[in-house]
Amino acid sequence: MLKNLNLKQKFTILLLVILTFGLSLTGFALSSLLRENAKQDISSTGIMLIQTMSSVRKYTSDQVNPKLVDKLATEFLPQTVPGYSAREVFEVLRKTTDYRDFFYKEATLNPTNLRDKADGFETDIVEQFRNKSDLKEVSGFRSIPGGDIFYIARPLAVSEQSCLVCHSVPEAAPQSMISLYGAANGFGWKLNEIVGAQIISVPAKNVINKANQSSLLIILIVSAIFIATILLVNLFLNRQIVMPLKRMTRIAEEVSTGHMEVEFEQISNDEIGNLARAFKRMQLSLEMAMKRIKRTQGSIGDYNNS
């Protein structure tokens, strides 16, 4: 098939094959790189938020709780609970447009406040932390009806003895807390036991889509550049190689039929110019040979006549 094509067509096919292979390889590498960068950006956002919520928890535990602990006998204030404070602060953050699709939860297997009850997915994460004491963080992507999200989870353990005042047995808990939440949930905790997990959910759909759009845009730009390169190469090939070769072919055909007045014009000093010069020497040699033949034929004719 290729032998029936002209030189320009062969070069075009070769360049198209290179374009297809190059774009496939570039597209795959670029897409992987941009998606990885997107994941790192999402992960950095999640880590920053979960560390911020941990700071809110520590502030509540160290500075707010001691100031209000004396009021627990008459009134239970949820604001003294680190997990409650962190969740409320994050809900304020979610009221801004940029963070409305973010979510924070201290998913607990047996919480006092049932809004913190771990669902099936969250329970699996908590069980991972309970089964592997050296596991400090779990992260990954998951699909939910609202779109793909990236989550980061860290274990929540009963790290202080003071936590057991409210979570050991109902009898030891403040009556004000029992009146607010009841005595059915949030008890039986033990010191250093992992009872839940901090989980930050970061929307990933928009970031991944932007990465894909950027990848597509770059591929389109590269394609346009390569197509322009193909056109320029074809133009150069046509002017510098194909047209001179066609001209030499036409002159060679004329010379072969005895038209010695035509000349092979050397318009460059490259290989095409060298070829034209070689054809010109061949033309001169052929012209000299034909003159000798004519002289020889003329001498033979004169000899026969005599």
C-alpha positions as CSV (number, residue, x, y, z in Angstrom):
1,M,0.0,0.0,0.0
2,L,2.7,2.5,1.0
3,K,4.6,1.9,-2.3
4,N,1.7,3.3,-4.2
5,L,1.7,6.6,-2.2
6,N,3.8,9.6,-3.1
7,L,6.5,11.0,-0.8
8,K,4.3,13.7,0.8
9,Q,1.6,11.2,1.6
10,K,4.1,8.9,3.3
11,F,5.5,11.7,5.4
12,T,2.0,12.8,6.4
13,I,1.1,9.2,7.5
14,L,4.3,8.9,9.4
15,L,3.7,12.2,11.2
16,L,0.1,11.3,12.0
17,V,1.2,8.0,13.5
18,I,3.7,9.9,15.6
19,L,1.0,12.4,16.6
20,T,-1.4,9.7,17.6
21,F,1.1,7.8,19.7
22,G,2.6,11.0,21.2
23,L,-0.9,12.4,22.1
24,S,-1.9,9.1,23.7
25,L,1.3,8.9,25.8
26,T,1.2,12.6,26.6
27,G,-2.5,12.5,27.5
28,F,-2.1,9.6,29.8
29,A,0.9,11.0,31.6
30,L,-0.6,14.5,31.8
31,S,-3.9,13.2,33.0
32,S,-2.2,11.1,35.7
33,L,0.0,14.1,36.8
34,L,-2.9,16.5,37.0
35,R,-5.1,14.1,38.9
36,E,-2.3,13.4,41.3
37,N,-1.8,17.1,41.8
38,A,-5.6,17.5,42.3
39,K,-5.6,14.7,44.9
40,Q,-2.7,16.4,46.8
41,D,-4.5,19.7,46.8
42,I,-7.7,18.0,48.1
43,S,-5.6,16.1,50.7
44,S,-3.9,19.3,51.9
45,T,-7.2,21.0,52.3
46,G,-8.6,18.0,54.3
47,I,-5.5,17.8,56.5
48,M,-5.6,21.6,57.3
49,L,-9.3,21.4,58.2
50,I,-8.9,18.3,60.4
51,Q,-6.0,19.9,62.2
52,T,-8.0,23.0,62.7
53,M,-10.8,21.0,64.3
54,S,-8.3,19.2,66.5
55,S,-7.2,22.7,67.7
56,V,-10.8,23.6,68.4
57,R,-11.2,20.4,70.5
58,K,-8.0,21.2,72.5
59,Y,-9.0,24.8,73.1
60,T,-12.4,23.6,74.4
61,S,-10.9,20.9,76.5
62,D,-8.1,23.1,78.0
63,Q,-9.8,26.5,78.3
64,V,-13.6,26.3,78.0
65,N,-14.4,23.2,79.9
66,P,-12.6,24.1,83.1
67,K,-14.4,27.4,83.3
68,L,-17.9,25.8,83.0
69,V,-17.4,22.5,84.7
70,D,-19.0,23.8,88.0
71,K,-22.3,24.5,86.2
72,L,-22.8,20.8,85.2
73,A,-24.6,20.0,88.4
74,T,-27.5,22.3,87.5
75,E,-27.2,22.7,83.7
76,F,-25.4,20.6,81.1
77,L,-23.7,22.8,78.5
78,P,-22.8,21.0,75.3
79,Q,-20.3,23.7,74.5
80,T,-18.0,22.2,77.1
81,V,-17.7,19.0,75.0
82,P,-14.8,19.3,72.6
83,G,-16.5,17.2,69.9
84,Y,-19.6,19.4,70.1
85,S,-17.6,22.6,69.8
86,A,-15.6,21.3,66.8
87,R,-18.8,20.3,65.0
88,E,-20.5,23.6,65.7
89,V,-17.5,25.6,64.5
90,F,-17.4,23.6,61.3
91,E,-21.1,24.1,60.7
92,V,-20.5,27.9,60.9
93,L,-17.7,27.4,58.3
94,R,-20.1,25.5,56.1
95,K,-22.4,28.5,55.8
96,T,-19.9,30.1,53.5
97,T,-20.3,29.3,49.8
98,D,-16.8,27.9,49.4
99,Y,-17.2,25.3,52.2
100,R,-20.9,24.4,52.0
101,D,-20.1,20.9,50.5
102,F,-17.5,20.1,53.1
103,F,-18.4,18.0,56.1
104,Y,-17.0,17.2,59.5
105,K,-18.1,14.5,61.9
106,E,-16.8,12.8,65.0
107,A,-18.3,9.4,64.1
108,T,-18.7,7.4,67.3
109,L,-19.8,3.9,67.8
110,N,-21.7,4.7,71.0
111,P,-22.2,8.4,71.2
112,T,-24.1,10.5,73.8
113,N,-25.5,12.7,71.1
114,L,-27.0,10.5,68.4
115,R,-26.1,13.0,65.6
116,D,-22.5,11.6,66.1
117,K,-23.6,8.0,65.5
118,A,-21.3,6.3,63.0
119,D,-23.0,4.9,59.9
120,G,-21.9,1.7,58.2
121,F,-19.0,3.3,56.3
122,E,-17.8,5.2,59.3
123,T,-18.1,2.2,61.5
124,D,-15.7,0.2,59.3
125,I,-13.2,3.1,59.6
126,V,-13.5,3.1,63.4
127,E,-13.1,-0.7,63.5
128,Q,-9.9,-0.4,61.5
129,F,-8.5,2.0,64.1
130,R,-9.6,-0.3,66.9
131,N,-8.0,-3.4,65.2
132,K,-4.7,-1.7,64.3
133,S,-3.3,0.4,67.2
134,D,-0.5,1.8,65.0
135,L,-2.9,3.1,62.4
136,K,-3.1,6.9,62.7
137,E,-4.9,8.0,59.6
138,V,-7.1,6.6,56.8
139,S,-7.9,8.5,53.6
140,G,-9.4,7.8,50.2
141,F,-12.1,8.6,47.7
142,R,-15.7,7.4,47.9
143,S,-18.8,8.0,45.8
144,I,-22.0,9.4,47.3
145,P,-25.2,10.6,45.7
146,G,-23.9,14.2,45.7
147,G,-20.7,13.2,43.9
148,D,-17.2,12.0,44.7
149,I,-15.6,13.0,47.9
150,F,-12.2,12.7,49.5
151,Y,-12.2,11.8,53.2
152,I,-9.5,11.8,55.9
153,A,-10.1,10.0,59.2
154,R,-8.1,10.0,62.4
155,P,-8.9,7.9,65.5
156,L,-10.6,9.4,68.6
157,A,-9.5,7.8,71.8
158,V,-10.5,8.3,75.5
159,S,-7.2,10.0,76.3
160,E,-8.1,11.6,79.7
161,Q,-9.6,10.3,82.9
162,S,-11.9,13.3,83.0
163,C,-13.8,11.9,80.0
164,L,-15.0,9.0,82.0
165,V,-16.9,11.3,84.4
166,C,-19.6,11.5,81.7
167,H,-19.0,8.2,79.8
168,S,-18.2,5.4,82.3
169,V,-21.6,4.6,83.9
170,P,-24.9,6.6,84.0
171,E,-24.6,6.8,87.8
172,A,-21.3,8.8,87.6
173,A,-22.6,11.2,84.9
174,P,-24.0,14.6,85.7
175,Q,-27.7,14.5,86.2
176,S,-28.1,17.5,83.9
177,M,-26.5,15.4,81.0
178,I,-28.8,12.5,81.7
179,S,-31.8,14.8,81.6
180,L,-30.7,16.1,78.2
181,Y,-29.5,13.0,76.5
182,G,-30.9,10.1,78.5
183,A,-29.0,7.1,80.0
184,A,-29.2,4.8,77.0
185,N,-26.2,6.0,75.0
186,G,-22.6,7.1,75.5
187,F,-21.6,5.0,78.4
188,G,-19.2,2.1,79.0
189,W,-16.1,3.9,77.6
190,K,-12.7,2.9,78.9
191,L,-9.5,4.8,79.2
192,N,-7.3,4.8,76.0
193,E,-10.1,3.0,74.1
194,I,-10.8,4.1,70.5
195,V,-14.5,5.0,70.5
196,G,-14.7,6.9,67.2
197,A,-13.0,8.8,64.4
198,Q,-12.6,12.4,63.3
199,I,-13.7,12.4,59.6
200,I,-13.4,15.3,57.2
201,S,-15.1,15.0,53.8
202,V,-13.9,17.2,51.0
203,P,-15.8,17.5,47.7
204,A,-13.6,16.1,44.9
205,K,-15.8,16.3,41.9
206,N,-15.1,19.9,41.0
207,V,-11.3,19.7,41.5
208,I,-11.1,16.4,39.5
209,N,-13.2,17.9,36.8
210,K,-11.0,21.0,36.6
211,A,-7.9,18.7,36.4
212,N,-9.6,16.8,33.5
213,Q,-10.5,20.0,31.7
214,S,-7.0,21.3,32.1
215,S,-5.7,18.0,30.7
216,L,-8.1,18.2,27.8
217,L,-7.2,21.8,27.1
218,I,-3.4,21.1,27.1
219,I,-4.0,18.1,24.8
220,L,-6.0,20.3,22.4
221,I,-3.2,22.9,22.4
222,V,-0.5,20.2,21.8
223,S,-2.7,18.7,19.0
224,A,-3.1,22.1,17.3
225,I,0.7,22.7,17.5
226,F,1.4,19.3,16.1
227,I,-1.1,19.7,13.3
228,A,0.4,23.1,12.4
229,T,3.8,21.4,12.5
230,I,2.5,18.7,10.1
231,L,1.2,21.4,7.7
232,L,4.5,23.3,7.9
233,V,6.5,20.1,7.3
234,N,4.3,19.3,4.3
235,L,4.8,22.8,3.0
236,F,8.5,22.6,3.4
237,L,8.6,19.1,2.0
238,N,6.6,20.2,-1.0
239,R,8.7,23.2,-1.8
240,Q,12.2,21.9,-1.0
241,I,11.9,18.2,-2.0
242,V,8.8,17.2,-3.9
243,M,8.6,20.1,-6.4
244,P,12.4,19.9,-7.2
245,L,12.1,16.2,-7.7
246,K,9.1,16.6,-9.9
247,R,11.0,19.2,-12.0
248,M,14.0,16.9,-12.3
249,T,11.8,14.0,-13.3
250,R,10.2,16.1,-16.0
251,I,13.5,17.2,-17.3
252,A,14.9,13.7,-17.2
253,E,12.0,12.5,-19.3
254,E,12.6,15.2,-21.8
255,V,16.3,14.4,-21.9
256,S,15.5,10.7,-22.4
257,T,13.6,11.6,-25.5
258,G,16.5,13.6,-27.0
259,H,15.7,17.2,-25.9
260,M,19.2,18.2,-24.8
261,E,18.4,21.9,-24.7
262,V,16.7,21.6,-21.3
263,E,18.9,21.9,-18.2
264,F,18.9,20.5,-14.6
265,E,18.8,23.6,-12.5
266,Q,20.7,23.5,-9.2
267,I,18.8,25.7,-6.7
268,S,20.4,24.5,-3.5
269,N,23.5,23.0,-2.1
270,D,21.8,20.2,-0.2
271,E,21.2,16.6,-1.3
272,I,18.6,17.7,-3.8
273,G,21.1,20.2,-5.3
274,N,23.7,17.4,-5.4
275,L,21.2,15.2,-7.3
276,A,20.5,18.0,-9.8
277,R,24.3,18.4,-10.3
278,A,24.7,14.7,-10.8
279,F,21.9,14.7,-13.4
280,K,23.5,17.7,-15.1
281,R,26.8,15.8,-15.4
282,M,24.9,12.8,-16.7
283,Q,23.2,15.0,-19.2
284,L,26.5,16.4,-20.4
285,S,28.0,12.9,-20.6
286,L,25.0,11.7,-22.6
287,E,25.2,14.7,-24.9
288,M,28.9,14.1,-25.5
289,A,28.2,10.4,-26.1
290,M,25.5,11.2,-28.6
291,K,27.8,13.6,-30.5
292,R,30.5,10.9,-30.7
293,I,28.0,8.5,-32.0
294,K,26.8,11.0,-34.7
295,R,30.5,11.7,-35.7
296,T,31.2,8.0,-35.9
297,Q,28.1,7.4,-37.9
298,G,29.1,10.4,-40.2
299,S,32.6,9.0,-40.7
300,I,31.2,5.6,-41.6
301,G,28.8,7.2,-44.1
302,D,31.6,9.1,-45.8
303,Y,33.7,5.9,-46.0
304,N,30.9,4.0,-47.6
305,N,30.3,6.7,-50.1
306,S,33.9,6.7,-51.1
